[in-house]
Amino acid sequence: MEIYYITESAREQALLQERLSGYGVNIRQIGDVSLESELLSEVSELNFKDIASEKVRTAYRRQISPVICLTNGIVSGFNEHRLEDYLAYMDSGFEHPELFTGVIKGKLSEKPRGIPRDFLFGENGLRFIPEGYSKTFAEFDTIEYLEWEKTRDRSESAVSQFADWIKGLMSSFQKSLNTDN
């Protein structure tokens, strides 16, 4: 199955392709999709979830399907910080985007630390320190990051939730093809 990924970054496309390997999915990069001006005038403050959903809706209206968008951002509350990621998916079988949400609890460093890494989506890893650690994601080496990933619950990752969901969707589709023959 080929899925278009809304991103300007070839590195992020390759990373998502790697994380979805083994699921029968081929990720193709398309450039960023500008949100339509009428949406921006109606909504004074878009959150990361809305941005992901609206970008896949916009791409879908432009005949790009199936399509996904991944956004993330740091959300801060009273003495609490979370790195939230949202993956929105849309294709011809859906009236509205399917949305997957991941949340990582942690804290923020006072200033950016570390260097951008191949395993990170975006630049939030330069300031975000996951719960139980003293380093930002950008200070992790690849081995440390993979070890952290192993301890992470799949329900905390939008990409993992999507991978499980698409695997189930493709399995159901394959079963329906087998029963039709």
C-alpha positions in Angstrom: 0.0 0.0 0.0 1.4 3.4 -0.9 0.7 6.3 1.4 1.6 10.0 0.8 3.3 11.7 3.7 3.0 15.5 4.0 6.5 16.7 4.9 9.2 18.9 3.6 11.9 16.6 5.1 13.3 13.6 3.2 14.9 12.5 6.5 11.5 12.4 8.2 10.0 10.5 5.3 12.8 7.9 5.5 12.4 7.7 9.3 8.7 7.1 9.0 9.3 4.5 6.3 11.7 2.7 8.6 9.3 2.7 11.5 6.5 1.3 9.3 8.7 -1.4 7.7 7.1 -4.8 7.9 3.6 -3.4 7.6 3.3 -3.5 3.8 3.4 0.3 3.6 5.4 2.4 1.2 5.7 6.0 2.3 6.0 8.6 -0.5 6.9 12.2 0.4 4.9 15.1 -0.8 5.7 18.7 0.1 3.9 20.6 2.8 0.3 21.4 2.3 -0.7 25.0 3.0 -3.8 25.3 5.0 -6.6 27.1 3.2 -6.9 30.7 4.1 -10.6 30.4 5.1 -9.7 27.9 7.7 -7.0 30.2 9.2 -9.5 33.1 9.4 -12.1 31.0 11.2 -9.7 29.5 13.8 -7.7 31.9 15.8 -5.5 29.2 17.4 -4.9 25.9 15.8 -3.5 23.1 17.9 -1.2 20.3 16.6 -4.2 17.9 16.3 -6.1 20.4 14.2 -3.1 21.1 11.9 -2.6 17.4 11.2 -6.3 16.8 10.5 -6.7 19.9 8.3 -3.6 19.2 6.3 -4.8 15.7 5.3 -8.3 17.1 4.5 -6.7 19.7 2.3 -4.5 17.1 0.5 -7.5 14.8 0.1 -9.5 17.6 -1.5 -6.6 18.1 -3.9 -6.9 14.4 -5.0 -4.0 13.1 -2.9 -5.0 9.9 -1.3 -4.3 8.0 0.9 -2.4 10.6 2.9 -0.9 11.1 6.4 0.5 14.0 8.3 2.5 13.9 11.6 2.7 16.9 13.9 4.1 17.2 17.3 4.6 19.8 19.9 5.4 20.5 23.6 2.4 21.2 25.7 3.0 22.8 29.1 0.7 23.2 32.1 1.2 23.9 35.7 4.5 22.1 36.5 3.8 19.6 33.8 5.2 19.1 30.3 4.2 16.7 27.6 5.4 16.0 24.1 2.3 15.3 22.1 2.3 13.8 18.6 -0.6 13.5 16.2 -0.8 11.4 13.1 -3.8 12.0 10.8 -4.8 9.6 8.0 -7.3 10.0 5.3 -8.3 8.1 2.2 -11.4 7.6 0.0 -13.0 5.2 2.6 -13.2 7.9 5.3 -15.5 10.9 5.7 -13.1 12.4 8.3 -9.5 11.9 9.1 -8.5 9.0 11.4 -6.4 10.5 14.2 -3.8 8.8 16.4 -2.4 10.5 19.5 0.8 9.9 21.4 1.9 11.5 24.7 5.2 11.4 26.4 5.5 13.0 29.9 8.6 14.8 30.8 10.2 18.2 31.5 11.9 20.9 29.5 15.6 22.0 29.6 16.1 25.7 30.0 17.8 25.9 26.6 18.2 23.6 23.6 20.7 20.8 24.3 22.2 18.1 22.0 22.1 17.9 18.2 19.4 17.1 15.8 19.3 13.3 15.4 18.1 11.0 12.5 15.7 9.3 14.8 13.9 12.5 15.9 10.9 14.1 14.2 11.3 17.9 14.3 13.3 20.0 16.8 11.4 19.4 20.0 13.9 16.8 21.0 16.4 19.6 21.6 14.5 20.7 24.7 12.3 17.8 25.8 13.6 15.5 28.6 11.5 12.3 28.9 10.3 11.3 32.4 12.9 9.3 34.3 15.9 10.8 32.3 18.2 13.7 32.6 19.0 14.1 28.9 17.1 15.6 26.1 16.2 13.3 23.2 18.8 15.2 21.1 21.5 14.2 23.7 20.6 10.5 23.4 22.7 8.4 21.1 21.0 5.9 18.8 21.4 3.0 21.2 20.0 5.0 24.1 17.0 6.1 22.0 16.3 2.6 20.9 16.5 1.3 24.5 14.1 4.1 25.5 11.7 3.1 22.6 11.7 -0.5 23.9 10.4 0.6 27.3 7.8 2.9 25.8 4.2 1.6 25.7 2.9 1.4 22.1 -0.2 3.4 23.2 2.1 6.4 23.9 3.2 6.6 20.2 0.9 7.9 17.4 3.1 6.1 14.8 2.9 2.8 16.7 -0.9 3.1 17.0 -1.2 3.9 13.3 1.1 0.9 12.4 -1.1 -1.5 14.4 -4.3 0.0 12.9 -3.1 -0.1 9.3 -1.9 -3.7 9.8 -5.4 -4.7 11.1 -7.0 -2.8 8.2 -4.9 -4.5 5.6 -5.4 -7.9 7.2 -9.2 -7.4 7.1 -9.0 -6.3 3.4 -6.9 -9.4 2.6 -9.4 -11.7 4.4 -12.3 -10.1 2.4 -10.4 -10.7 -0.8 -9.9 -14.4 0.1 -13.5 -14.9 1.0 -14.6 -13.4 -2.3 -12.6 -15.9 -4.3 
